[in-house]
Amino acid sequence: MAGARHRTERPPTELAPGEVSLDVVFTPAPGQKLDESFGPSTRLEVSASPPELLLDGGGVTTELARRLVLNPAVSEGVLQVVAQAATCDAEAEHAACHLTRQDWGVPIRLTPEGAKRLPLVLRGMDEGA
């Protein structure tokens, strides 16, 4: 195959500087439930590039919602978000279990008119939209 590689770029999401809610949306599939048999069923990791973009809210937790504080002195960057959820069949004697995981690199631009909420869908529908 000859020629230049095809490249897709995600347009920047406009967010407000300061406090922003990050909501990772996850709903187990029908007939499944969150599985905590080997520890917490969910995990959320957040970081930023440049690191100065994120004043608060970085790191790893087990909650899929997080309060972020974005630095107004940094006009743009990328939020790196990794979320996962473990589920198992709800009523099966020998349940099948699943791990749903997604890595996002979300380019953002800080503007005064920007959104105060960043929803990312891991599985399900965003009811907060």
Backbone hydrogen bonds, N-H to C=O, Kabsch-Sander energy under -0.5 kcal/mol:
donor,donor_aa,acceptor,acceptor_aa,energy
13,T,107,P,-3.0
15,L,13,T,-0.6
15,L,109,R,-2.1
16,A,115,A,-2.7
18,G,70,L,-2.4
20,V,68,L,-2.7
21,S,116,K,-2.9
22,L,20,V,-0.5
22,L,66,R,-3.3
23,D,21,S,-0.6
23,D,118,L,-2.3
24,V,22,L,-0.5
24,V,64,L,-2.9
25,V,23,D,-0.7
25,V,120,L,-2.9
27,T,123,R,-1.5
32,Q,29,A,-2.2
33,K,88,C,-2.4
35,D,86,A,-2.5
36,E,34,L,-0.6
39,G,36,E,-1.3
43,R,84,Q,-2.0
44,L,61,T,-2.8
45,E,82,V,-2.8
46,V,59,G,-2.3
47,S,80,Q,-2.3
49,S,78,V,-2.4
53,L,50,P,-2.1
54,L,51,P,-1.1
55,L,53,L,-0.8
55,L,69,V,-2.8
56,D,69,V,-1.2
59,G,46,V,-2.7
61,T,44,L,-2.3
66,R,22,L,-2.7
68,L,20,V,-3.2
68,L,66,R,-0.6
69,V,56,D,-2.4
70,L,18,G,-3.1
70,L,68,L,-0.5
71,N,53,L,-2.8
74,V,71,N,-1.7
75,S,73,A,-0.6
77,G,108,I,-1.9
78,V,49,S,-2.7
79,L,106,V,-2.7
80,Q,47,S,-2.8
80,Q,78,V,-0.5
81,V,79,L,-0.6
81,V,104,W,-2.3
82,V,45,E,-2.5
83,A,102,Q,-2.4
84,Q,43,R,-2.1
85,A,100,T,-2.3
86,A,41,S,-2.7
87,T,98,H,-2.6
88,C,33,K,-2.3
89,D,96,A,-1.8
90,A,31,G,-3.3
95,A,92,A,-0.6
95,A,93,E,-0.5
98,H,87,T,-3.2
100,T,85,A,-2.7
101,R,99,L,-0.5
102,Q,83,A,-2.4
104,W,81,V,-3.4
106,V,79,L,-3.0
106,V,104,W,-0.5
108,I,77,G,-3.1
109,R,13,T,-2.2
110,L,75,S,-3.1
111,T,15,L,-2.2
111,T,109,R,-0.5
114,G,111,T,-1.9
115,A,14,E,-2.1
118,L,21,S,-3.5
120,L,23,D,-2.6
122,L,25,V,-2.8
122,L,120,L,-0.7
123,R,25,V,-1.8
127,E,125,M,-1.0
129,A,126,D,-0.9
